[in-house]
Amino acid sequence: MARVTTFRRNSIARIASQGVGRLALFAWMTILARALQPAGFGVYTYLWTLTVLLGILSDFGLGFAVTRAVARDRTVAPRLLALSLQLRFLLGLCAYAILLTILVAGGIENIPLVPALVLGLMIFTVSGINGFNAVLNGREEIHLSSLMTALVPIATLATGVPLLLLQVSLLHAAIPSIVAGLFVLVLQAALFRRRSLSPAGGFEPARLRSLAWGAAPLFLMSVLTTLNVSLDTLLLKEMAGEAAVGFYNASYKVVLALTMLPLAIGEAAFPIWARALRGKAGGELPLGGVLRLVLLAALPCALVLFLAAPFGIRLVYGEAYAPAVPVLRIHAFTLALMFLNAPLGMRLVASDRMRAINAVFALVVALNAAANLVLIPRYGIEGAAVATLISEAVSAALLVSLVRRRTD
């Protein structure tokens, strides 16, 4: 019963903080969409997606690995934090070098170099923030990690609006995310110092290699899940142009903003499951109850999105984004499946079932890519939305099968 109470408290804290943060991010993206217009917004979201994809190299699955380890033994937190931050920085340098290579040698048209490199610094700021938050999550201080995560888009919005009032450009759109990330990193460092949780220990290559090896399956999972979310944007850019990416993401950003609900619930449950589940079923927090909770939230959200799509798109983005309306209606069905998949995935990761979950995600990514390649040339942005719906449906079916097989 104590675990259920903790889960409820952490879920409420996560949803409240993340709700405010996602609202700020949605407001920022809406402002950018209107200011940059479809083509410019398409370039921005393409760069954002590319940065997020490369950013998972610097995370390397360390978020889940550190949270799981700290949940099982809190005494390791300062040393594990130091090791994970060192590894994150080294991997971040590799990711940024790849970004630079893509931009300079890749010959990508219509992508300005300076704004791209500025936005690419998010690789370091986001990874650092996630490093501190992983420890807070493992300690079940999810209200604090949620607050830090929410502060990033809030600070981005507060910084970005004045900059765009001075001049509308991709550079002025890129700078606020970096300023906000640095601000939150300073706050986190001060918080950890006050709690005597500051990183402890020097540079130890052997331990870094051991940490990286243990986190590798989680890194693969992050690569596959991020690819699954990003494939449509990347393929649309190549097959349909920047404007199509802008229209598509006008809808997709709404859906991704709403997924904070199941993610918040899953993240609140994860450290509890990680401590209770050591390769076998059990624990004081039943999966069935968590799934019922996310489905109760999913169904009304999906219904509202489907019915209000014409009015919502025009109200938020303007008449220029009318082609996004049918996409949002398709995404409404996808949203319900995303709500279900989040806690299912968390449960399997908490149980250390990485080989099975990575096999599922690899199959889903391959299916998503194939569906996009077939459907985008014929149906454009609506085809990309259907491809995402198909991949999420298959993912849900396979994850449910894995959980049932283990009687979790």
C-alpha positions in Angstrom: 0.0 0.0 0.0 2.9 2.4 0.8 4.2 1.9 -2.8 0.8 2.8 -4.2 0.7 6.0 -2.1 4.2 6.9 -3.3 3.2 6.2 -6.9 0.1 8.4 -6.7 2.0 11.3 -5.1 4.8 11.1 -7.6 2.4 10.8 -10.5 0.5 13.9 -9.5 3.7 15.8 -9.1 5.0 14.6 -12.4 1.8 15.4 -14.3 1.4 18.8 -12.7 5.0 19.9 -13.4 5.2 18.3 -16.8 1.8 19.7 -17.7 3.1 23.2 -17.2 6.3 22.4 -19.0 4.6 20.8 -22.0 2.2 23.7 -22.2 5.1 26.2 -22.3 6.8 24.0 -25.0 3.6 23.9 -27.0 3.2 27.7 -26.7 6.8 28.1 -27.8 6.4 25.8 -30.8 3.2 27.6 -31.7 4.9 31.0 -31.7 7.7 29.6 -33.8 5.2 28.0 -36.3 3.5 31.4 -36.8 6.7 33.4 -36.9 8.7 31.2 -39.2 5.8 30.1 -41.4 5.5 26.5 -42.6 8.8 26.3 -44.6 10.9 27.9 -41.8 9.2 25.9 -39.1 9.9 22.8 -41.1 13.6 23.6 -41.1 13.5 24.3 -37.4 11.7 21.0 -36.5 14.0 19.1 -38.8 17.1 20.5 -37.0 15.3 19.8 -33.7 14.7 16.2 -34.6 18.3 15.7 -35.8 19.6 17.1 -32.6 17.3 14.9 -30.5 18.4 11.8 -32.5 22.1 12.6 -32.0 21.4 13.5 -28.3 20.5 9.9 -27.5 24.2 9.1 -28.1 25.2 11.3 -25.2 22.4 9.8 -23.0 23.4 6.3 -24.0 20.7 4.7 -21.8 22.3 6.2 -18.7 19.0 7.7 -17.5 17.3 4.4 -17.0 20.5 2.7 -15.8 21.3 5.3 -13.1 17.7 5.5 -12.0 17.4 1.7 -11.6 20.7 1.5 -9.8 20.0 4.3 -7.4 16.5 3.0 -6.7 18.1 -0.3 -5.5 21.0 1.4 -3.6 20.9 5.1 -2.8 24.4 5.2 -1.4 25.9 4.9 -4.9 24.3 8.1 -6.1 27.2 10.6 -5.8 29.8 8.3 -7.5 27.4 7.1 -10.1 26.4 10.7 -10.9 30.1 11.7 -11.4 30.7 8.7 -13.7 27.5 9.3 -15.7 28.2 13.0 -16.2 31.7 12.3 -17.4 30.5 9.7 -19.9 27.7 12.0 -21.0 30.1 14.8 -21.9 32.5 12.5 -23.8 29.6 11.0 -25.8 28.2 14.5 -26.3 31.4 15.5 -28.0 31.1 12.6 -30.4 27.5 13.4 -31.1 28.3 17.1 -31.8 31.1 16.1 -34.1 28.7 13.9 -36.0 26.3 16.8 -36.3 29.0 19.1 -37.6 30.0 16.4 -40.2 26.4 16.1 -41.3 26.0 19.8 -41.7 29.3 20.5 -43.4 29.9 17.4 -45.5 26.4 16.1 -45.9 25.3 18.8 -48.4 21.9 19.3 -46.9 20.1 22.1 -48.7 18.3 25.0 -47.1 19.9 24.4 -43.7 21.9 27.4 -42.3 25.0 26.3 -40.5 25.2 28.7 -37.5 21.6 28.2 -36.2 22.1 24.5 -36.6 25.3 24.4 -34.6 23.7 26.6 -31.8 20.7 24.4 -31.6 23.0 21.4 -31.5 24.4 22.5 -28.2 21.2 21.1 -26.7 23.0 17.8 -26.9 25.1 18.9 -23.9 22.5 20.8 -21.9 19.7 18.2 -22.2 22.1 15.3 -21.4 23.4 17.1 -18.3 19.9 17.9 -17.0 18.9 14.3 -17.6 22.0 13.1 -15.7 21.0 15.0 -12.5 17.4 14.0 -12.9 18.2 10.3 -13.2 19.5 10.4 -9.6 16.4 12.3 -8.4 14.2 9.8 -10.0 16.0 6.9 -8.4 15.6 8.5 -5.0 11.9 8.9 -5.9 12.2 12.7 -5.6 10.3 12.9 -8.8 8.7 16.3 -7.9 12.2 17.8 -8.1 13.2 16.2 -11.4 9.8 17.1 -12.9 10.3 20.7 -11.8 13.7 20.9 -13.4 12.5 19.4 -16.6 9.5 21.8 -16.7 11.7 24.8 -16.2 13.5 24.3 -19.5 10.6 25.1 -21.8 9.4 27.8 -19.4 12.8 29.5 -19.5 12.9 28.9 -23.3 9.6 30.7 -23.8 10.6 33.5 -21.4 13.9 34.0 -23.3 12.6 33.4 -26.8 9.7 35.8 -27.0 11.8 38.9 -26.5 14.4 37.6 -29.0 11.8 37.0 -31.7 10.4 40.4 -31.1 13.8 41.8 -31.9 14.2 39.7 -35.1 12.5 36.6 -36.5 15.2 34.2 -37.6 16.3 30.7 -37.1 19.3 31.8 -35.0 16.9 33.8 -32.6 14.7 30.7 -32.5 17.7 28.4 -31.6 19.4 30.5 -28.8 16.6 30.4 -26.1 16.8 26.6 -25.7 20.5 26.8 -24.9 20.1 29.7 -22.5 17.3 27.8 -20.7 19.3 24.6 -20.5 22.3 26.3 -18.9 20.1 28.1 -16.4 18.5 24.8 -15.2 21.9 23.1 -15.0 23.1 25.8 -12.6 20.0 25.3 -10.5 20.5 21.5 -10.4 24.2 21.8 -9.3 23.1 24.1 -6.5 20.3 21.8 -5.4 22.7 18.7 -5.3 25.3 20.7 -3.4 22.7 21.6 -0.7 21.7 17.9 -0.4 25.3 16.6 -0.2 24.7 14.7 -3.5 27.3 16.5 -5.6 29.3 14.3 -8.0 32.1 12.4 -6.1 35.2 10.8 -7.5 37.8 11.4 -10.3 38.1 10.2 -13.8 38.3 6.4 -13.9 38.4 4.9 -17.5 37.8 1.3 -16.3 34.6 2.3 -14.5 33.4 4.4 -17.4 33.8 1.5 -19.7 31.9 -0.8 -17.2 29.1 1.8 -16.9 28.9 2.2 -20.7 28.7 -1.6 -21.2 25.9 -2.0 -18.7 23.9 0.9 -20.3 24.4 -0.3 -23.9 21.1 -2.3 -24.1 19.3 0.8 -22.7 21.0 2.9 -25.3 19.9 0.6 -28.1 16.3 0.9 -26.8 16.6 4.8 -26.8 17.9 4.7 -30.4 15.1 2.5 -31.5 12.3 4.5 -29.8 13.7 7.8 -30.9 14.0 6.6 -34.5 10.4 5.4 -34.4 9.2 8.8 -33.3 11.5 10.7 -35.7 11.4 8.6 -38.9 8.3 10.3 -40.3 9.8 13.8 -40.0 13.2 12.8 -41.5 11.6 10.9 -44.4 9.0 13.7 -45.1 11.9 16.2 -45.3 13.5 14.1 -48.1 10.4 13.0 -49.9 7.9 15.9 -49.5 9.9 19.1 -48.5 10.1 21.5 -45.6 6.5 22.7 -45.8 5.2 19.1 -45.4 7.4 18.7 -42.3 5.9 21.9 -40.9 2.3 20.8 -41.5 3.0 17.3 -40.1 4.7 18.6 -36.9 1.9 21.1 -36.3 -0.1 18.0 -35.5 2.6 15.8 -34.1 3.8 18.3 -31.5 0.3 18.3 -30.1 0.3 14.6 -29.7 3.8 14.5 -28.2 2.8 17.2 -25.7 -0.1 15.0 -24.5 2.1 12.0 -24.1 3.5 13.6 -21.0 0.6 12.0 -19.1 1.5 8.3 -19.7 5.2 9.1 -19.5 4.7 10.8 -16.1 2.7 7.9 -14.8 5.3 5.4 -16.1 8.2 7.3 -14.7 6.6 7.5 -11.3 6.1 3.7 -11.4 9.6 2.9 -12.7 11.7 3.2 -9.6 9.1 1.3 -7.6 9.1 -1.5 -10.1 12.9 -1.4 -10.4 13.3 -2.1 -6.7 10.6 -4.7 -6.5 11.2 -6.5 -9.8 14.6 -8.3 -10.1 13.9 -10.5 -13.1 10.6 -11.8 -11.8 7.0 -10.8 -11.4 5.7 -9.1 -8.3 5.8 -5.9 -6.4 3.3 -3.7 -4.5 2.3 -1.7 -7.6 0.1 -3.8 -10.0 0.6 -3.1 -13.7 -3.1 -3.6 -14.3 -4.0 -0.6 -12.2 -1.5 1.6 -13.9 -2.8 0.6 -17.3 -6.4 1.3 -16.3 -5.2 4.8 -15.2 -3.5 5.7 -18.5 -6.5 4.4 -20.6 -8.9 6.5 -18.5 -6.8 9.5 -19.6 -6.2 8.3 -23.2 -9.8 7.9 -24.4 -11.1 11.4 -23.7 -7.9 13.0 -25.0 -8.1 11.0 -28.3 -11.8 11.9 -28.7 -11.3 15.6 -28.1 -8.4 15.7 -30.6 -10.4 13.9 -33.3 -13.5 16.1 -32.9 -11.8 19.4 -32.4 -9.1 19.0 -35.0 -10.4 21.6 -37.6 -11.1 24.2 -35.0 -8.0 23.6 -32.9 -5.5 23.7 -35.8 -6.9 26.9 -37.2 -7.1 28.5 -33.8 -3.6 27.6 -32.7 -1.6 27.8 -35.9 -3.7 29.8 -38.3 -5.4 29.1 -41.6 -2.0 28.4 -43.3 -1.8 25.1 -41.4 -5.2 23.7 -42.5 -3.5 20.7 -44.2 -2.6 19.5 -40.7 -6.3 18.8 -39.8 -6.6 15.3 -41.3 -3.2 14.4 -39.9 -4.3 15.4 -36.3 -7.4 13.2 -36.7 -5.2 10.2 -37.6 -2.8 11.1 -34.7 -5.8 11.0 -32.3 -5.9 7.2 -32.7 -2.2 7.0 -32.4 -2.3 8.9 -29.1 -4.4 6.2 -27.4 -1.8 3.6 -28.3 1.1 5.7 -27.1 -0.6 6.0 -23.8 -0.7 2.3 -23.4 2.9 1.6 -24.7 4.6 4.0 -22.2 4.0 2.1 -18.9 4.3 -1.3 -20.7 7.8 -0.4 -21.8 8.7 0.9 -18.4 7.6 -2.3 -16.7 9.8 -4.4 -19.1 12.8 -2.2 -18.6 12.4 -2.4 -14.8 12.4 -6.2 -15.1 15.7 -6.1 -17.0 14.1 -7.7 -20.1 16.2 -5.7 -22.5 16.7 -8.3 -25.2 13.0 -8.9 -25.7 12.1 -5.2 -25.7 14.8 -4.3 -28.1 13.7 -7.1 -30.5 10.2 -5.6 -30.4 11.4 -2.1 -31.0 13.7 -3.1 -33.9 10.8 -4.8 -35.6 8.5 -1.8 -35.1 11.1 0.6 -36.5 11.6 -1.5 -39.6 7.9 -1.7 -40.1 7.5 2.1 -39.6 10.2 2.8 -42.1 8.7 0.5 -44.7 5.2 2.0 -44.2 6.5 5.5 -44.5 8.4 4.7 -47.7 5.3 3.2 -49.2 2.7 5.7 -48.0 4.4 9.1 -48.1 4.8 9.1 -52.0 1.2 8.2 -52.4 -0.6 10.0 -49.5 2.0 12.6 -48.3 1.6 13.8 -44.7 -1.5 11.7 -44.1 0.4 8.6 -45.2 3.2 9.4 -42.7 0.5 9.7 -39.9 -1.0 6.3 -40.9 2.5 4.7 -40.8 3.0 6.0 -37.2 -0.5 4.6 -36.3 0.5 1.2 -37.7 3.8 1.1 -35.9 2.3 2.0 -32.5 -0.5 -0.6 -32.9 2.0 -3.3 -33.6 4.2 -2.1 -30.7 1.2 -2.3 -28.3 0.3 -5.8 -29.4 3.9 -7.1 -29.0 4.5 -5.4 -25.6 1.2 -6.8 -24.2 2.3 -10.2 -25.4 5.6 -10.0 -23.7 4.1 -8.8 -20.4 1.5 -11.6 -20.4 4.1 -14.2 -21.2 5.9 -13.2 -18.0 2.6 -12.8 -16.1 3.7 -9.3 -15.1 
